[in-house]
């Protein structure tokens, strides 16, 4: 699909009442992201632009997006570089992701602007998915974020469930145990975070798109 077709498709959806445009894992196509945003604005479309990322972003590229992005939605997956190497095949995930989050924080601060309908319109929300068997990784993730500011919005996720590819993994082959989740939630509270979201432990039964189905998210 050509870029012009992408923009036309976005405009059709905006005309149907959509109020936000999300770019998911967009680090490799930032030039195109900027063109899309510029073109929409030139055509008097001003939705909320969301940068939805795994957190492994270069700070210089994020700086170039300062006047484009309304909401940064990064993951902060690992505080342990060994887990980054094992599970995401990158040697320096904590270093790169934390630098990226600090740049997002420089741009947006810790204020999360919400509209009257309860939807975010501007700010920074950091997500963390707790992995079974790696509670200490999650605790250190929260401590690293707290070192920036406990006023940041954190989305603490319990929805992990094992896909067929890891069903026999000694740790990842199961869902979270209640005691694991409680330990991480307690750390969130003890650190003083007061803005964000937590999930029910049973959320792993709700967020399971079936990509073999015609409508995976239904």
trRosetta pair geometry for C-beta under 8 A, 3 or more apart (Angstrom, degrees):
i j d omega theta_ij theta_ji phi_ij phi_ji
1 5 4.7 -120 -173 84 93 130
1 6 5.8 111 129 -58 120 84
2 5 4.8 97 60 4 77 103
2 6 7.3 -136 101 -6 43 86
3 6 5.4 -50 -151 32 38 116
3 7 6.5 37 152 -18 68 102
3 32 6.1 -140 -114 -141 120 102
3 35 6.4 2 179 105 143 138
3 36 7.4 -128 -169 -71 98 85
4 7 5.8 -53 -150 36 33 111
4 8 6.4 35 151 -19 65 105
5 8 5.6 -52 -146 37 33 113
5 9 6.3 36 153 -21 65 104
6 9 5.8 -56 -153 34 30 111
6 10 6.5 30 151 -19 64 104
6 32 8.0 27 73 176 159 118
6 36 6.8 -65 115 -101 116 118
7 10 5.6 -52 -149 34 34 112
7 11 6.4 35 153 -20 65 105
7 36 5.8 -165 -91 -128 91 77
7 39 5.3 -32 -134 104 145 146
7 40 7.1 -152 -149 -61 98 81
8 11 5.7 -54 -148 35 31 112
8 12 6.6 36 153 -22 64 103
9 12 5.7 -51 -152 31 33 113
9 13 6.7 28 152 -14 64 105
10 13 5.9 -60 -154 38 33 108
10 14 6.3 32 151 -19 68 107
10 21 6.0 30 -155 -117 123 126
10 36 6.9 85 3 -166 164 114
10 40 6.9 -67 114 -85 132 122
11 14 5.5 -53 -144 38 33 112
11 15 6.2 37 155 -23 65 106
11 40 7.3 -171 -79 -114 86 87
11 43 7.1 -32 -107 109 128 152
11 45 6.6 -126 -113 -58 82 157
12 15 5.7 -55 -151 34 29 114
12 16 6.9 29 149 -21 60 104
13 16 5.6 -54 -156 30 37 113
13 18 4.8 1 146 14 90 143
14 17 7.9 174 -179 31 33 11
14 18 5.3 -85 -100 64 43 93
14 19 8.0 102 -136 -85 77 25
14 21 7.5 -29 -73 -62 110 104
14 40 7.8 127 -34 -144 164 119
14 45 5.6 38 146 -145 166 129
14 47 6.0 -118 -117 -50 118 130
18 21 7.7 89 130 -70 120 64
18 47 7.0 4 119 -119 82 143
19 47 5.6 163 173 -138 38 92
19 48 6.2 36 137 10 82 99
19 119 7.3 93 86 107 135 160
20 47 5.3 167 -106 168 22 111
20 48 4.1 -29 -109 65 89 97
20 49 7.5 177 -160 -75 71 21
20 50 5.8 33 176 -15 117 115
20 119 7.6 -139 -38 167 132 133
21 36 7.6 -157 154 139 150 123
21 37 7.9 -178 82 -92 141 78
21 40 7.3 -137 -15 -65 160 172
21 47 5.0 103 -11 88 91 136
21 48 7.4 175 25 81 61 49
21 49 5.5 -15 67 -110 96 65
21 50 7.0 -177 89 23 44 79
22 50 4.1 -23 -109 69 77 116
22 52 5.2 28 -176 -13 107 127
22 73 7.8 -19 -140 31 109 142
23 26 3.8 5 152 -47 113 149
23 33 5.3 25 -114 -118 162 118
23 49 7.4 15 -7 -175 105 86
23 50 6.8 -180 23 88 65 61
23 51 5.7 -13 62 -115 106 54
23 52 6.3 175 81 28 48 81
24 52 4.6 -24 -104 81 62 121
25 28 7.9 4 146 15 82 96
25 52 7.2 -39 -26 102 47 82
25 53 6.4 116 -102 -123 38 55
25 54 6.2 30 -107 -17 89 99
26 29 5.6 -85 -165 60 74 88
26 30 6.6 107 138 -77 96 58
26 33 5.3 76 169 -68 139 134
26 51 6.5 -101 43 -144 125 78
26 52 7.5 87 -6 55 101 66
26 53 6.8 -80 34 -85 75 94
27 30 6.8 -9 -160 -45 33 100
27 53 6.2 88 -49 -134 100 119
27 54 8.0 -70 -14 38 129 91
27 56 7.0 -68 -37 89 169 74
27 57 5.2 -147 -108 -106 121 83
27 58 7.6 119 -161 11 113 81
27 61 7.0 89 -152 107 79 155
29 32 4.4 -27 169 37 100 119
29 33 6.2 117 113 -28 79 89
30 33 5.2 -49 -144 32 39 118
30 34 6.4 39 158 -20 68 101
30 61 5.4 -147 -51 -170 169 115
30 64 7.0 78 159 88 138 124
30 65 6.8 -101 -151 -67 114 113
31 34 5.9 -56 -153 34 31 110
31 35 6.6 30 152 -18 64 105
32 35 5.6 -52 -148 36 36 112
32 36 6.3 39 154 -22 67 103
33 36 5.8 -56 -152 34 29 112
33 37 6.5 24 155 -14 65 108
33 51 7.9 55 -167 -105 152 95
33 65 7.4 -8 108 -114 131 117
33 68 7.2 98 132 150 100 147
34 37 5.9 -57 -147 39 31 108
34 38 6.1 30 157 -18 66 109
34 64 7.7 -54 -74 140 138 103
34 65 7.3 -128 -79 -106 97 76
34 68 5.9 -84 -112 -100 73 156
35 38 5.8 -56 -143 39 29 110
35 39 6.1 28 159 -19 65 109
36 39 6.0 -60 -148 37 25 108
36 40 6.4 23 157 -17 63 108
37 40 5.9 -56 -147 37 29 109
37 41 6.3 25 157 -16 65 109
37 49 5.8 20 -110 -104 118 154
37 68 4.9 97 97 -155 168 102
38 41 5.9 -60 -149 39 28 109
38 42 6.3 30 154 -21 65 108
39 42 5.7 -55 -148 35 31 113
39 43 6.5 15 156 -5 64 110
40 43 5.9 -70 -151 47 30 101
40 45 4.1 -76 -178 75 89 115
40 46 7.6 152 133 -73 102 34
40 47 7.2 -52 161 20 146 95
41 44 7.6 51 -174 -73 34 16
41 45 6.7 -95 -75 66 30 64
41 46 6.3 62 -112 -87 76 76
48 70 4.8 -109 -158 75 73 154
48 71 6.2 30 169 -4 110 114
48 119 7.8 -165 9 137 160 114
48 120 7.5 141 -178 106 156 68
48 121 5.3 -124 -99 -140 130 59
48 122 7.6 -130 -135 -60 106 59
49 68 6.3 -78 103 154 156 70
49 69 5.4 -116 107 -126 107 47
49 70 4.9 122 50 7 69 95
49 71 7.4 176 90 28 46 73
50 69 7.5 73 -133 -157 14 90
50 70 6.8 -47 -70 65 53 91
50 71 4.6 -17 -112 70 78 107
50 72 8.0 163 -159 -90 59 16
50 73 5.7 16 -177 -3 103 123
51 65 6.8 70 -76 154 151 154
51 69 4.6 -17 -23 -134 120 139
51 71 7.1 -174 25 93 68 55
51 72 5.1 -20 64 -115 108 62
51 73 6.6 170 83 28 52 74
51 74 7.9 -3 111 -59 94 78
52 73 4.6 -14 -106 75 66 119
53 56 7.6 -145 162 37 104 54
53 57 5.7 9 166 -47 155 124
53 72 7.6 -34 23 -164 113 82
53 73 7.0 137 20 81 65 64
53 74 5.0 -22 72 -108 95 75
53 75 7.0 -126 106 15 55 79
53 100 7.8 -106 109 155 142 146
54 74 7.4 4 105 -157 13 73
54 75 5.0 -24 -151 38 44 123
54 77 7.0 -5 -176 -29 86 126
54 88 7.8 158 167 -140 139 140
54 97 8.0 -82 130 -104 66 116
55 74 4.2 97 -88 179 78 108
55 75 4.6 -106 -17 72 114 68
55 76 5.4 139 -113 -86 161 49
55 77 6.5 -169 41 -5 137 87
55 93 7.7 65 99 -171 110 90
55 96 7.7 122 134 108 79 86
55 97 3.7 34 146 -136 114 108
55 100 5.8 158 -171 73 62 138
55 101 6.7 -7 -143 -52 103 98
56 88 7.6 -180 -49 155 146 142
56 90 6.2 -127 -126 -96 146 175
56 93 6.2 -59 -92 -128 107 78
56 96 5.5 41 -142 110 67 130
56 97 5.9 -43 -79 -73 53 88
56 100 7.3 -178 -133 -14 10 154
57 61 6.3 -118 179 71 93 116
57 62 5.6 86 134 -53 128 110
57 74 7.4 -101 5 -112 124 125
57 96 7.3 156 48 158 35 99
57 97 7.7 78 23 -112 71 53
57 100 4.2 105 61 -126 93 140
58 61 4.5 80 74 7 98 106
58 62 7.0 -170 93 -8 51 85
58 96 7.7 -46 -85 -157 48 105
58 100 7.5 43 30 -90 4 102
59 62 5.4 -56 -149 38 39 113
59 63 6.3 46 152 -26 69 100
59 99 5.3 -81 -52 144 122 104
59 100 6.0 -146 -77 -95 71 54
59 102 7.8 -21 -109 72 125 91
59 103 4.4 165 -139 -52 93 150
60 63 5.6 -45 -149 29 34 116
60 64 6.9 37 150 -21 60 103
61 64 5.6 -52 -156 31 37 115
61 65 6.9 31 148 -18 64 106
62 65 5.6 -61 -154 35 39 111
62 66 7.6 74 147 -60 62 72
62 100 6.1 142 -37 -147 150 79
62 103 4.7 106 94 117 139 136
62 104 6.4 -82 -171 -64 141 73
62 107 7.5 -130 154 -20 102 141
63 66 6.0 -10 -167 -36 42 111
63 103 6.4 -86 -59 -166 77 128
65 68 4.7 -81 -163 50 68 115
65 69 4.9 32 152 -11 112 115
66 69 7.5 -63 -126 36 15 90
66 107 5.2 -149 -128 -122 88 123
69 72 6.2 63 140 -67 135 77
69 107 7.8 48 72 135 106 151
70 121 6.5 -68 167 164 131 54
70 122 5.0 -88 -176 -101 87 69
71 108 8.0 78 -124 -117 39 151
71 120 5.6 92 -107 126 143 118
71 121 7.4 -163 -54 145 113 15
71 122 6.3 -141 -69 -125 76 23
71 123 5.9 8 -118 56 80 57
71 124 7.4 172 -159 -83 59 32
71 125 6.9 5 -175 8 106 101
72 104 4.1 -128 94 -149 171 129
72 107 7.5 100 -24 72 134 125
72 108 6.2 -145 16 -12 112 148
72 123 7.7 -104 36 120 74 40
72 124 4.8 -4 62 -115 104 79
72 125 7.5 178 91 32 59 58
73 125 5.3 0 -114 65 73 98
73 127 6.8 35 177 -17 79 113
74 97 7.1 160 164 -160 129 92
74 100 6.4 160 -122 117 159 117
74 101 5.9 -140 73 -89 149 87
74 104 6.5 -158 -9 -17 130 164
74 124 7.8 -12 17 -162 97 92
74 126 6.0 -17 72 -119 85 69
74 127 7.1 -159 102 27 38 83
75 97 7.5 -59 96 -145 71 134
75 126 7.8 91 -146 -168 16 65
75 127 5.0 -46 -103 75 61 99
75 128 7.0 117 -161 -92 70 43
75 129 7.2 -23 -141 0 115 96
76 79 7.9 37 155 -61 102 75
76 97 5.5 143 -124 147 71 130
76 98 7.3 68 -134 -80 117 65
76 101 6.2 2 -79 -58 119 147
76 126 5.5 6 -5 -174 114 113
76 127 7.3 161 17 74 66 47
76 128 5.5 -33 67 -84 83 96
76 141 5.4 148 119 -160 109 110
76 144 7.3 -158 170 85 143 124
76 145 6.6 166 50 -65 166 111
77 83 7.7 -149 132 118 96 117
77 84 7.2 118 91 -94 115 82
77 87 7.9 -142 155 92 133 127
77 88 6.9 94 97 -39 158 145
77 93 6.5 -51 65 165 108 140
77 97 7.1 -153 26 -88 80 170
77 128 7.3 166 -99 -133 29 69
77 129 7.0 -8 -122 43 75 93
77 141 7.8 -126 113 -107 13 139
78 81 7.1 126 128 -88 123 24
78 83 4.3 -167 -131 84 132 115
78 84 4.6 -160 68 -56 151 84
78 87 7.5 156 -62 52 136 121
78 88 7.4 -146 -5 10 135 128
78 93 5.1 55 59 98 115 135
78 94 5.8 -94 105 -62 79 87
78 97 7.8 118 53 24 70 150
78 137 6.0 -45 -138 -168 65 123
78 141 7.3 -114 -161 -79 10 112
79 94 5.3 72 -147 -112 35 129
79 137 5.6 172 39 -160 90 64
79 140 3.7 -153 92 107 162 111
79 141 4.7 -143 -37 -65 110 62
79 143 7.7 47 -113 54 159 94
79 144 5.6 179 -111 -19 115 137
80 83 4.4 75 83 3 104 106
80 84 7.2 -176 97 -8 57 83
80 94 7.1 127 24 -46 11 133
80 134 7.6 -120 24 -162 139 118
80 136 7.9 64 -48 104 129 94
80 137 5.0 -75 1 -110 114 101
80 140 7.1 95 -45 63 79 145
81 84 5.2 -50 -153 34 45 118
81 85 6.4 45 151 -19 71 100
81 91 6.9 22 -178 171 112 48
81 92 6.4 -13 -132 -115 119 34
81 93 6.4 162 -124 39 62 81
81 94 5.5 -92 -69 13 76 110
81 95 7.5 17 -89 -11 117 95
82 85 5.7 -52 -151 36 35 110
82 86 6.2 28 153 -16 67 110
83 86 5.6 -57 -140 41 33 108
83 87 5.6 -7 174 12 72 116
83 88 7.9 46 133 9 67 96
83 93 7.8 -79 87 52 77 141
83 131 7.8 168 -158 41 139 157
83 134 6.6 83 -103 -144 145 151
83 137 5.9 32 -17 -116 160 147
84 87 6.9 -68 -121 52 17 84
84 88 5.2 -46 -159 50 58 112
84 90 5.1 -62 164 74 105 86
84 91 7.1 96 109 -165 114 5
84 92 7.2 -100 112 57 153 10
84 93 3.1 -164 -123 10 142 127
84 94 6.6 -132 -32 -21 141 73
85 88 7.7 -34 -63 59 7 69
85 89 6.9 38 -160 -121 42 23
85 90 6.8 -114 -88 72 47 36
85 91 5.7 39 -89 -106 100 50
85 93 8.0 -143 -38 -5 52 108
88 93 6.1 78 69 -77 138 141
90 93 4.9 102 89 -61 118 89
90 96 7.5 -75 156 30 136 141
92 95 4.6 -46 176 46 96 118
92 96 5.4 93 114 -22 95 103
93 96 6.1 -69 -142 43 26 103
93 97 5.6 15 171 -12 69 117
94 97 6.2 -61 -134 43 23 104
94 98 5.9 19 169 -17 63 115
94 144 7.5 -127 -161 -110 105 167
95 98 6.4 -62 -144 37 18 105
95 99 6.5 16 158 -15 58 110
96 99 6.0 -60 -152 37 28 109
96 100 6.3 28 152 -20 65 108
97 100 5.5 -54 -149 36 33 114
97 101 6.3 32 154 -19 67 104
98 101 5.7 -50 -145 36 34 110
98 102 6.4 37 153 -21 64 103
98 144 6.0 -85 -110 170 125 129
99 102 5.7 -53 -150 35 32 113
99 103 6.6 32 151 -18 63 103
100 103 5.8 -56 -154 35 33 110
100 104 6.5 33 149 -18 66 104
101 104 5.5 -50 -148 37 36 113
101 105 6.2 40 150 -21 66 105
101 124 7.7 114 -158 -177 76 134
101 126 6.3 37 -134 -102 128 124
101 145 7.4 -73 150 -110 154 82
101 148 6.9 -101 124 -57 110 166
102 105 5.4 -51 -147 37 33 115
102 106 6.5 42 150 -26 63 99
102 148 6.3 -147 -98 -113 77 124
103 106 5.4 -44 -150 27 35 116
103 107 6.7 30 152 -14 63 103
104 107 5.8 -59 -155 39 33 109
104 108 6.0 -13 164 17 70 115
104 124 5.1 126 142 -116 111 128
105 108 6.5 -74 -126 57 26 82
105 109 6.7 61 -174 -107 62 16
105 110 7.1 12 -145 -62 95 71
105 124 6.1 -88 -87 30 58 174
105 148 5.7 -137 -75 178 172 131
105 149 6.9 156 -152 14 135 120
105 152 7.0 -54 -106 -94 114 122
107 124 8.0 121 73 -60 89 119
108 111 7.5 -139 160 56 76 71
108 122 7.0 -172 -141 163 105 80
108 123 5.2 124 174 -147 127 36
108 124 4.4 145 83 -32 142 102
109 123 7.7 -67 74 -131 72 77
109 124 7.6 178 74 10 33 117
110 123 7.8 29 174 -155 23 106
110 124 7.2 -67 -112 53 40 110
110 149 4.9 -109 -69 115 139 147
110 151 3.7 77 145 107 155 105
110 152 5.0 -99 -126 -77 99 54
110 153 7.5 150 -167 -15 73 71
110 195 7.6 123 169 52 100 153
111 122 7.8 8 107 105 92 98
111 123 6.0 -125 102 -105 53 111
112 120 5.9 -54 -178 -127 100 109
112 122 7.6 173 -155 88 40 55
112 123 3.8 148 -114 140 58 175
112 124 7.3 -109 -86 47 88 48
112 125 6.8 67 -114 -68 130 89
112 153 4.8 45 -52 -35 146 140
112 195 6.5 161 14 170 131 132
113 120 7.0 100 77 -160 55 64
113 121 4.8 -63 106 65 102 94
113 122 4.1 20 38 50 123 95
113 123 5.7 169 14 -35 69 108
114 118 6.0 -11 -180 -145 124 32
114 119 6.6 149 -154 74 76 27
114 120 5.7 -49 -98 -95 71 48
114 121 6.7 143 -123 6 19 89
115 118 7.3 -52 72 14 66 18
115 119 5.3 -7 38 58 105 82
115 121 5.3 89 -41 -40 95 124
120 123 6.1 -96 -166 43 115 111
120 125 6.8 -72 -101 -35 172 131
123 153 6.7 59 139 12 131 132
124 152 6.4 -49 98 -145 110 97
124 153 6.8 160 95 40 60 96
125 153 4.6 -46 -111 99 73 117
125 154 7.6 160 -165 -97 65 16
125 155 5.8 42 168 -19 107 111
125 196 7.1 138 -145 -120 90 90
126 145 5.9 -177 91 -121 161 136
126 152 6.0 24 7 150 120 126
126 153 7.0 150 20 88 71 60
126 154 5.4 -27 71 -111 94 67
126 155 7.0 -173 89 24 41 75
127 154 7.8 139 -98 -166 25 57
127 155 4.5 -25 -106 70 73 110
127 157 6.2 23 -171 -18 97 122
128 138 6.4 127 152 -138 128 86
128 141 5.2 137 -129 132 144 147
128 142 7.3 -119 33 -65 169 77
128 154 6.8 -12 10 -169 107 102
128 155 7.3 160 22 83 59 60
128 156 5.8 -14 65 -115 96 60
128 157 6.6 -175 89 22 43 86
129 157 4.5 -35 -102 76 65 120
129 159 7.1 -69 -131 53 102 80
129 160 5.7 115 173 -61 107 101
130 134 7.7 -179 -174 77 63 83
130 135 7.3 19 -162 -108 110 59
130 138 4.8 11 -116 -90 86 151
130 156 7.1 33 -33 -177 107 86
130 157 6.7 -170 7 82 75 59
130 158 6.0 -4 41 -103 117 57
130 160 6.6 -119 80 -4 61 127
130 176 5.9 50 103 -96 115 136
130 180 6.9 153 156 139 132 107
130 181 6.5 144 81 -104 162 70
130 184 5.4 -142 -103 4 138 173
131 134 4.4 14 81 43 106 120
131 137 6.8 -1 43 67 110 137
131 138 7.4 -178 27 -50 69 106
131 160 6.1 136 -111 -97 49 168
131 171 7.4 51 148 140 102 116
131 172 6.7 -35 -169 -99 106 87
132 160 6.5 -155 -19 100 88 138
132 171 5.8 177 103 171 84 76
132 172 6.5 145 57 -108 99 36
132 174 5.3 -127 133 82 169 84
132 175 6.3 144 -58 149 137 17
132 176 5.2 -153 -82 -89 89 49
132 177 6.9 97 -134 -7 102 77
132 180 6.5 105 -127 86 62 175
133 170 7.6 107 -111 114 162 76
133 171 3.1 -90 36 -149 166 114
133 172 7.2 -90 30 -52 130 50
133 180 7.9 -34 -36 -114 26 148
134 137 4.2 -4 161 18 103 125
134 138 6.7 114 115 -19 78 88
134 171 6.8 76 -33 167 89 145
135 138 5.7 -57 -157 36 40 111
135 139 6.3 39 149 -21 71 105
135 180 5.1 -138 -78 -150 117 87
135 183 5.4 23 -166 88 139 134
135 184 6.0 -136 -149 -57 86 97
136 139 5.5 -49 -144 36 37 114
136 140 6.3 34 157 -15 66 105
137 140 6.1 -61 -151 40 28 106
137 141 6.4 36 149 -25 64 104
138 141 5.4 -48 -148 30 34 117
138 142 6.6 32 155 -16 65 102
138 184 4.6 -23 120 -117 137 128
138 187 7.7 139 118 57 90 144
139 142 5.9 -55 -154 35 32 109
139 143 6.5 31 149 -17 64 107
139 183 7.4 -53 -68 138 116 98
139 184 6.4 -128 -68 -113 71 72
139 187 4.9 -145 -126 -109 86 172
140 143 5.3 -51 -145 38 38 114
140 144 6.3 44 154 -24 67 101
141 144 5.8 -56 -152 33 29 111
141 145 6.6 25 152 -14 64 105
142 145 5.8 -54 -149 38 34 109
142 146 6.2 37 152 -22 66 107
142 154 7.4 52 -120 -147 86 162
142 184 7.3 153 -25 -164 139 82
142 187 5.4 126 72 125 153 114
142 188 5.8 -113 -136 -87 147 65
142 191 5.8 -167 149 -8 110 159
142 193 7.4 -91 -160 -26 106 137
143 146 5.4 -52 -144 36 33 115
143 147 6.7 43 153 -28 62 98
143 187 7.7 -63 -49 174 84 121
143 191 6.8 -149 -93 -104 56 136
144 147 5.7 -46 -156 22 33 116
144 148 7.6 29 146 -13 58 97
145 148 5.8 -54 -165 31 43 109
145 149 7.9 -57 162 56 69 50
145 152 6.0 -115 175 65 106 142
145 154 6.4 97 136 -89 161 123
145 193 7.9 26 107 -84 121 126
146 149 7.6 -100 -154 92 33 12
146 150 5.1 21 -135 -77 81 85
146 191 4.5 -104 -90 -176 147 128
146 192 7.2 103 -136 50 117 92
146 193 7.1 -100 -90 -56 95 94
148 152 6.4 33 94 -30 113 140
149 152 5.1 115 82 -29 93 92
150 191 5.9 -170 -113 138 118 90
150 192 4.3 20 178 94 160 100
150 193 5.2 -129 -165 -80 84 54
150 194 7.2 61 145 4 97 82
151 194 7.7 -21 -115 47 51 94
151 195 6.5 37 -172 13 49 134
152 193 7.5 -48 67 -127 71 101
152 195 7.0 -160 111 71 23 115
152 196 7.9 30 121 -58 62 120
153 195 4.6 -77 -95 127 69 103
153 196 4.5 146 -169 -82 64 82
154 188 6.9 -152 91 -139 144 115
154 193 5.5 -27 22 -162 130 149
154 195 7.3 105 15 87 69 67
154 196 4.0 -38 59 -90 53 169
154 197 7.8 -145 101 39 51 56
155 196 5.6 -146 -65 -171 45 105
155 197 4.7 8 -122 55 76 102
156 184 6.8 171 -166 132 131 115
156 185 6.9 146 120 -95 156 71
156 188 5.9 -63 -53 -80 155 153
156 196 7.0 83 -8 130 82 131
156 197 7.1 -162 31 95 65 57
156 198 4.9 -10 65 -109 107 76
156 199 7.1 -140 98 8 67 81
157 160 7.5 108 124 -33 97 77
157 199 5.6 43 -137 -2 49 134
157 203 7.5 -112 -163 95 73 147
158 176 5.5 -90 -160 33 88 153
158 181 5.3 27 -115 -119 126 130
158 198 7.5 43 -17 180 110 79
158 199 4.5 -150 29 78 94 110
158 200 7.1 -120 62 98 135 28
158 201 5.2 -86 150 -116 151 46
158 203 5.4 110 77 40 90 116
158 204 6.8 -91 128 -38 74 93
159 199 5.9 -50 -44 136 88 170
159 203 4.3 -72 -87 116 86 107
159 204 4.9 154 -158 -85 47 60
159 206 7.3 -79 -126 59 112 86
159 207 4.5 7 -167 46 141 135
160 175 6.4 158 95 -137 79 65
160 176 6.2 98 55 -34 107 96
160 204 6.2 -33 72 -102 35 121
161 175 5.4 -13 -108 -90 68 100
161 204 4.2 134 -57 -174 105 112
161 205 7.8 114 -73 -69 146 41
161 208 6.4 -28 54 -90 148 108
162 166 5.1 -125 -153 88 93 93
162 167 5.1 122 139 -98 126 56
162 169 7.2 -165 -132 38 123 105
162 172 5.9 129 -107 145 99 71
162 173 5.0 57 -119 -145 159 34
162 174 6.3 10 -27 -40 130 13
162 175 7.1 -114 -10 -56 86 61
163 166 5.9 65 57 25 74 92
163 167 7.3 -105 100 -48 34 82
164 167 5.5 -25 -143 -21 37 121
166 169 4.3 -20 -173 -7 85 128
166 172 4.3 -44 163 113 134 119
166 173 5.9 -145 139 -78 74 64
167 173 5.1 70 176 -138 29 93
168 173 5.5 59 -96 -98 2 142
169 172 3.9 4 89 54 143 91
169 173 4.4 171 55 -38 65 90
170 173 6.8 37 -46 15 6 116
171 174 7.6 -94 175 33 32 92
174 177 7.9 23 128 -49 125 84
175 204 5.1 178 -132 74 129 171
176 180 5.1 -132 -165 77 89 124
176 181 5.1 80 149 -52 136 102
176 201 6.4 -124 85 -149 116 94
176 204 7.4 167 19 -34 92 139
177 180 4.6 95 59 0 81 105
177 181 7.3 -160 88 -4 43 85
178 181 5.9 -61 -150 39 34 106
178 182 6.1 31 156 -19 69 109
178 201 6.0 -13 -102 -116 73 166
179 182 5.7 -52 -141 38 33 112
179 183 6.4 39 157 -25 64 104
180 183 5.9 -56 -154 30 28 111
180 184 6.8 18 154 -10 63 106
181 184 6.0 -60 -152 39 34 105
181 185 6.1 32 154 -17 69 110
181 201 5.4 -164 28 -99 171 105
182 185 5.7 -55 -141 41 32 111
182 186 6.2 37 157 -24 65 105
183 186 5.8 -53 -150 32 27 113
183 187 6.8 28 151 -18 60 103
184 187 5.6 -52 -153 33 36 112
184 188 6.6 43 148 -23 65 101
185 188 5.4 -48 -152 30 36 117
185 189 6.6 31 152 -13 66 104
185 198 6.2 54 -116 -133 109 149
186 189 5.8 -57 -151 40 34 108
186 190 6.0 32 153 -20 68 110
187 190 5.6 -54 -137 40 32 111
187 191 6.1 33 161 -21 65 106
188 191 6.3 -60 -151 33 22 108
188 193 5.1 -59 -177 45 78 128
188 198 7.4 155 83 -80 166 120
189 192 7.8 53 172 -64 33 22
189 193 7.3 -83 -86 51 27 82
193 196 6.4 -17 162 18 119 126
199 203 4.1 -36 168 -18 124 157
200 203 5.1 135 67 -42 73 87
201 204 7.7 -28 162 3 52 99
202 205 5.4 -29 175 20 80 114
202 206 7.3 76 127 -18 78 101
203 206 5.3 -61 -157 35 53 113
203 207 6.1 17 160 0 87 110
204 207 6.9 -63 -128 47 31 90
204 208 7.5 59 169 -55 56 103
205 208 7.0 -43 -166 -12 28 124
209 216 4.1 43 -179 153 102 103
209 217 5.1 -26 -111 -84 107 63
210 213 4.1 55 102 -2 110 116
210 216 5.3 -158 68 -141 50 67
211 216 4.9 17 -92 -115 46 136
212 216 7.9 109 32 -102 34 93
213 216 5.4 147 63 -90 93 50
213 218 7.5 -122 123 50 139 93
215 218 4.2 20 123 6 119 123
